[in-house]
Amino acid sequence: MGDERGASPVDPTKAAYVYMQVADHVAAQITAGVLAVGARLPGERDLAEEYGVAIGTIRRAVQELRDRGLLITLPAKGTFVAATPTRAEGSDAS
C-alpha cells in the first residue's frame, strides 16, 4: 500500500496527524481502484510495518475509515473495503 520504492507515504513532520495521513492514503487507493470494494486489507501489524507507524496509529486510521463508511471490520474475518468514496464537493470532477 506504500509506494513502489518502499518509501512510506507518511511524513511525521507534516501538520496533519499521522493517522489521518494513513487514512487519506488508503482512501486515495480506494478512490483510484487500487483497493476494490470487497478487498481485504492486510492485518494491523502488516500495515503498521508497511507504513512505519505504531499499531495504535493504524487502529485509529482504520477507525477513521470506518467512520467515513469506507471500511467494514468483521470479527475473526478481517477488514474489508465497504465503499468507494465520492469526490468531495468542489473538487475537479474529471
N, C-alpha and C positions, 0 to 999 in steps of 0.2 A: 504494500500500500504506500510505502515511501517511494521516492523516485528511483529510476533505474540505476543511478550511480551509487545507491546505497545511502545517500545523504537523507537525513530526516527533514521533512518539511516544517518542523517545529523550530522556532527561533526564540529561546528564552529571554533574549534582550528586547523583544518587541513589547509594546504596551499591552497587547491582548494577552489574556490569560492563556497558559499553555493548553489547558483542557479545551478551550474554545478553538485554538488553532488546530488541534487534533480533530475536533468535531467538524469544523469547517472543511478540513481536508477530506474527511470521509464523506461529508455531504457533497463536496465537489466531485468526488469519484462516483457517487451515486448519480448525480446530475449528468455526468459525462458518459454514463453507461458502463463504466469500468466495473462497477458493482451493480448487478442486475437485481430487480425485485425477486425476492426469494433466496438470494445468495447468502450463504452462511459466512459470517465474519470469523477470522481466527480467534482463538482464545485470548483472554485478557493478558496472560503472560507473554504470549507471542506478540500481541500488539504493543505491549509495553517495551519489549525488546526492540521491535521494529522501529518504533518512534523514539526510542531512547529516553523514555519517561517512566515514572513510577506507576505501579498498578492502580493506585488511587486516582491518578490523573486520567488513566484510561477509563476507570469506572465512572468518573464524573463526565467524561466526554460521551460515553455510551448513554448515560442518563440524559444528557442534553439532547442527544439524537432521538432517544425515545420520546422525550418531551416534545420534540419537533414533529413526531409522528413518522420518522424515517426508519426507525429500527423497532424490532419487537424481540424480546427475550423470552424463550420458552425454557422453563426449568428442566434441567437434565438433557436438554437438546442443543442449546446454543442461542446465539444472537443472529438474527436474520434481517435483511433489508425488507422493510414493510411497504415502502412507497418511494416514488420518485418525486423530489421536490419540484415545485413550480417556481418559475422565475419571480423574483421579488418585484413588487410594483415599482415602476420607474426604471427598471433595468432594460438593457438592449434586448429586444425580442427577436433577434435574428436567428 
